[in-house]
Amino acid sequence: MNGKSNISSTDFAGLKARMAKTTWRKLFYGKTLEGFFLLFFWGILNVDLTTASPPPSNKLETQFMLATNESGANTAISNAFGLGQYRRMHLYEVKKSEWDYLVKDWHPTNGFILFPLIGPITNVAVKGLIGTKNLPYVPYFHITVWPVSTNKSKVIIRTVLAKVVDGKELGIHTTWANHYRVVSPILQEETNVLKAIAREFNNEE
């Protein structure tokens, strides 16, 4: 959320106290609007209200060199992330799909997207209003290869979008769904992606 909330901590405490005194029967079957609004605010109160960080800039990235040409580097990347073997993430060629929807004003033209198709890949420590929590981390990586010389290529990993699951909210079918919050990228996770590529490249030699 951007900006300051107008609801004080005292108001939140009062709402939680009323929830404790209200039965689930009243919430779901009561004929007054009170039950509906209490159910709605129950979802809000269970979300960490830490201010979201903006999407990462183009300057945030991790890179290293591979002793191979561009084709060899692309092969190592494809083999390293095939069949969801890396934390159940899936690899897609940028040119075969549209990715502009991930981040505003971002229009990739080359490389790969390592996509968290199944969901979070690990837990990370995130500071909030009520202390530090370990929250499920959902990153989207852009992987590009740039030839440096005949047998040398630069591999660049950039987290174009990083989110955490910080609570629950009412979904479109009135069921509980994950609430996501944008956070700054975890550079260690970019390094882990690079290590996976390096291991695959070394196995191929």
Secondary structure in CASP SS format (residue, H / E / C, confidence):
PFRMAT SS
TARGET T0000
AUTHOR 0000-0000-0000
METHOD secondary structure of the structure
MODEL  1
M C 1.00
N C 1.00
G C 1.00
K C 1.00
S C 1.00
N C 1.00
I C 1.00
S C 1.00
S H 1.00
T H 1.00
D H 1.00
F H 1.00
A H 1.00
G H 1.00
L H 1.00
K H 1.00
A H 1.00
R H 1.00
M H 1.00
A H 1.00
K H 1.00
T C 1.00
T C 1.00
W H 1.00
R H 1.00
K H 1.00
L H 1.00
F H 1.00
Y H 1.00
G C 1.00
K C 1.00
T C 1.00
L H 1.00
E H 1.00
G H 1.00
F H 1.00
F H 1.00
L H 1.00
L H 1.00
F H 1.00
F H 1.00
W H 1.00
G H 1.00
I H 1.00
L H 1.00
N C 1.00
V C 1.00
D C 1.00
L C 1.00
T C 1.00
T C 1.00
A C 1.00
S C 1.00
P C 1.00
P C 1.00
P C 1.00
S C 1.00
N C 1.00
K C 1.00
L C 1.00
E C 1.00
T E 1.00
Q E 1.00
F E 1.00
M E 1.00
L E 1.00
A C 1.00
T C 1.00
N C 1.00
E H 1.00
S H 1.00
G H 1.00
A H 1.00
N H 1.00
T H 1.00
A H 1.00
I H 1.00
S H 1.00
N H 1.00
A H 1.00
F C 1.00
G H 1.00
L H 1.00
G H 1.00
Q C 1.00
Y C 1.00
R C 1.00
R C 1.00
M C 1.00
H E 1.00
L E 1.00
Y E 1.00
E E 1.00
V H 1.00
K H 1.00
K H 1.00
S C 1.00
E C 1.00
W C 1.00
D C 1.00
Y C 1.00
L C 1.00
V C 1.00
K C 1.00
D C 1.00
W C 1.00
H C 1.00
P C 1.00
T C 1.00
N C 1.00
G C 1.00
F E 1.00
I E 1.00
L E 1.00
F E 1.00
P C 1.00
L C 1.00
I C 1.00
G C 1.00
P C 1.00
I C 1.00
T E 1.00
N E 1.00
V E 1.00
A E 1.00
V E 1.00
K E 1.00
G E 1.00
L C 1.00
I C 1.00
G E 1.00
T E 1.00
K E 1.00
N E 1.00
L E 1.00
P E 1.00
Y E 1.00
V E 1.00
P E 1.00
Y E 1.00
F E 1.00
H E 1.00
I E 1.00
T E 1.00
V E 1.00
W E 1.00
P E 1.00
V E 1.00
S E 1.00
T C 1.00
N C 1.00
K E 1.00
S E 1.00
K E 1.00
V E 1.00
I E 1.00
I E 1.00
R E 1.00
T E 1.00
V E 1.00
L E 1.00
A E 1.00
K E 1.00
V E 1.00
V E 1.00
D E 1.00
G E 1.00
K E 1.00
E E 1.00
L E 1.00
G C 1.00
I C 1.00
H C 1.00
T C 1.00
T C 1.00
W E 1.00
A E 1.00
N E 1.00
H E 1.00
Y E 1.00
R E 1.00
V E 1.00
V C 1.00
S C 1.00
P C 1.00
I C 1.00
L H 1.00
Q H 1.00
E H 1.00
E H 1.00
T H 1.00
N H 1.00
V H 1.00
L H 1.00
K H 1.00
A H 1.00
I H 1.00
A H 1.00
R H 1.00
E H 1.00
F H 1.00
N H 1.00
N H 1.00
E H 1.00
E C 1.00
END
